[in-house]
């Protein structure tokens, strides 16, 4: 297990700018990714696709992230974590532009590009923060960075419906494609200092990237200890819940409960908003307890209970109750990421934080693929959403089982 030492005489204030930069990038990436499920009723109507197809598109987007996690370590090493994150932002912005043509193929390509752009966020962001975060507050700082995920979701849930009410939705999407470019410019001033440790002569040709040794390295380091293996398994089950919740909240509210897009977007924004508080709170609790694993076990049980609650919501359920349940889900289903990443970084082999995080995130992202696709398949097969929500609740129990399996053993 690795626990990076503080550098003598180094001011702890040095973590602030890297945190702000990674938070801004994470928020923007989440904003871009959440625009897809937020505007899903619009582009499915424009192309004649079934509402459930949003799960398939979301799954293919996650596959793009998995490819980057599998082969991208040499790229991060050569260009540095900040430059890698900037490149991801630009690719995701290009993907957003591709959402506008009335073609399912363009929408599929858009989701894949956004997923590729999202890929570096976990390994590159973890590498930046672990280098700069003071150990006593590491989990909180990781969670602050991950608070950008729901923060971006709030922005997506509010901005797009507001713009759509004032202009054609395609024009609104094109306008929002400028956001990643602004973020790239915002973080550029710290790029040279944060990326000072990059390896300019690192080979990045296709032969290197697609070599089996490179593709298997992230998984090899992520499987290097029992606690990392348990974290990997739990991350996949957590991702099933979070991926399903994010992909289907708006579609479920519009298709099943009869909400208009603005109201559904508001509920989605509530879910994302409480996630900001939830991620910070779970990070703070983990630092106080001195155990992120304990926090994750309790969170898994809470996720199972919350997703079970969604199965009993119908059109007669008051809007306030739906908002309260969505707000609770923002904490119990989507606030685990920062604690999870901090625990992976803490237990990773020395000098291999990026690889171990990439490997664990790769398995986690498989959950983001399986969750929405499985949710879509169950809802189509049964003609209802409650069975899909109960299946996601079972994934929460599976996450608890994975984390509880090694309880009491030394890490």
C-alpha positions, -999 to +999 in steps of 0.1 A: +000+000+000+012+034-009+008+066+012+026+095-004+047+115+019+044+153+022+074+172+009+092+190+038+087+228+037+063+226+008+032+248+013-001+230+014-015+259-006+001+244-037-028+220-040-053+248-046-046+256-082-044+220-093-077+213-075-094+243-092-081+232-126-091+196-122-125+206-108-131+230-137-122+202-162-143+176-144-173+199-143-170+207-180-166+171-189-196+161-168-216+190-183-209+177-218-216+141-209-249+149-191-262+170-221-268+137-239-293+122-215-308+157-209-316+163-245-323+126-252-361+132-257-352+158-283-328+138-305-348+106-302-379+125-314-359+141-343-346+107-355-376+085-347-356+064-322-373+047-293-368+064-259-349+034-245-322+039-272-306+064-249-292+035-229-275+021-259-260+054-269-248+060-233-232+025-233-213+032-265-200+065-251-186+046-221-169+022-244-150+051-258-138+059-223-128+023-217-105+024-249-087+054-235-083+038-201-069+007-216-043+023-239-039+059-228-012+057-201+017+064-226-002+094-239-007+109-204+030+101-196+042+119-228+019+149-229+012+153-191-021+150-173-033+186-179-026+185-216-043+151-218-074+165-201-074+195-224-073+172-254-102+152-240-122+184-236-118+194-273-127+159-285-159+160-263-167+194-277-165+180-312-188+152-301-213+177-290-214+192-324-222+158-339-254+155-318-271+180-341-275+161-375-308+141-376-290+108-379-286+080-354-251+073-367-240+109-360-255+106-325-236+073-319-204+089-331-210+119-309-214+097-278-182+078-286-162+110-290-176+124-257-167+091-240-132+092-254-128+128-242-140+117-207-115+088-206-085+107-192-104+123-163-099+096-137-062+086-142-049+121-152-069+139-125-058+114-098-022+118-108-025+156-105-042+155-071-021+128-055+010+147-063-003+179-046-030+169-020-019+169+017-024+133+029-046+143+059-072+158+036-066+136+005-101+120+003-118+153+008-098+169-020-105+140-043-142+143-035-141+181-041-127+174-076-154+147-082-180+172-071-176+185-106-196+156-119-229+166-103-221+203-107-218+197-144-250+177-143-268+207-126-256+230-153-268+206-181-302+200-165-308+237-162-290+252-192-303+231-220-340+233-212-336+270-207-319+275-240-343+252-258-372+274-247-356+303-265-340+288-296-339+256-317-323+228-297-296+222-323-285+259-320-285+255-283-262+225-284-238+242-309-237+272-285-228+250-256-200+234-276-179+265-268-178+257-231-149+231-234-128+255-254-132+281-227-122+256-200-091+246-220-080+283-220-088+287-183-065+259-172-037+267-196-017+289-172-009+260-149-002+235-176+036+240-177+041+236-139+017+206-134+030+188-165+066+194-157+071+157-149+060+145-183+083+123-204+086+140-238+104+110-254+077+085-244+068+066-276+031+069-284+028+051-318+000+026-325+024-002-320+031+010-285-005+019-276-020-014-289+008-036-275-007-063-252+017-053-225+005-017-226-032-027-227-029-051-198-007-029-176-036-009-160-054-041-151-023-057-139-016-029-114-052-026-104-053-064-096-021-062-076-037-065-041-069-079-026-082-045-015-078-031-051-096-061-065-125-055-041-126-018-049-127-027-086-156-050-082-175-025-060-168+003-085-185-017-113-216-023-092-217+013-081-214+024-117-244+003-127-265+024-104-250+057-113-249+051-150-286+040-150-297+069-129-280+095-151-289+079-184-326+074-177-338+100-152-351+125-178-364+098-202-382+079-174-398+111-161-410+121-196-419+087-209-434+070-178-446+099-156-456+123-183-434+152-172-424+180-197-387+184-205-383+215-183-398+197-152-378+166-158-346+187-163-353+203-129-356+170-111-324+159-128-307+191-116-319+184-081-303+149-083-271+165-095-272+193-070-274+171-039-246+150-054-223+180-050-230+181-012-229+143-011-195+139-026-180+166-003-197+151+027-186+115+020-150+127+015-151+146+048-166+116+067-140+093+052-111+115+064-127+117+099-133+080+101-099+073+086-115+046+064-129+052+029-138+015+027-162+018+056-178+048+040-183+029+007-199-001+025-225+021+041-230+039+008-237+007-010-265-002+013-280+033+010-279+030-028-298-003-027-325+013-005-328+044-027-331+026-060-357+003-045-377+034-038-378+045-074-396+012-083-426+024-064-429+059-081-457+064-106-476+092-122-497+098-091-466+104-069-463+141-060-436+161-077-422+170-043-418+134-033-401+127-067-377+156-061-369+144-026-362+109-038-341+122-067-322+144-042-315+114-020-303+095-050-278+122-057-262+114-024-265+077-022-261+067-059-237+092-073-215+104-045-191+075-041-166+084-068-142+106-049-138+082-020-134+053-044-107+071-064-089+082-033-089+046-019-075+033-052-047+059-052-039+051-016-036+014-022-019+016-056+017+003-061+043+030-056+048+051-087+018+035-105-011+057-095-021+065-130-020+029-142-038+015-112-065+042-114-069+035-152-073-002-146-098+002-118-117+029-137-118+006-168-136-021-148-158+006-132-167+019-167-178-016-177-205-010-151-214+023-168-219+003-200-238-026-185-260-005-164-278+017-190-279-012-216-293-036-190-317-011-177-330-005-213-333-042-219-353-048-188-376-019-193-383-030-229-388-067-220-412-059-191-428-028-206-421-010-173-393+006-153-398-008-118-381-041-125-351-022-139-349-001-108-350-032-085-322-048-106-301-017-099-309-020-062-295-055-063-263-041-078-260-019-046-262-051-025-235-067-047-212-037-041-216-041-003-208-078-006-176-071-025-164-045+000-175-066+030-157-097+018-123-086+031-135-067+062-112-072+091-083-083+070-052-061+067-050-042+034 
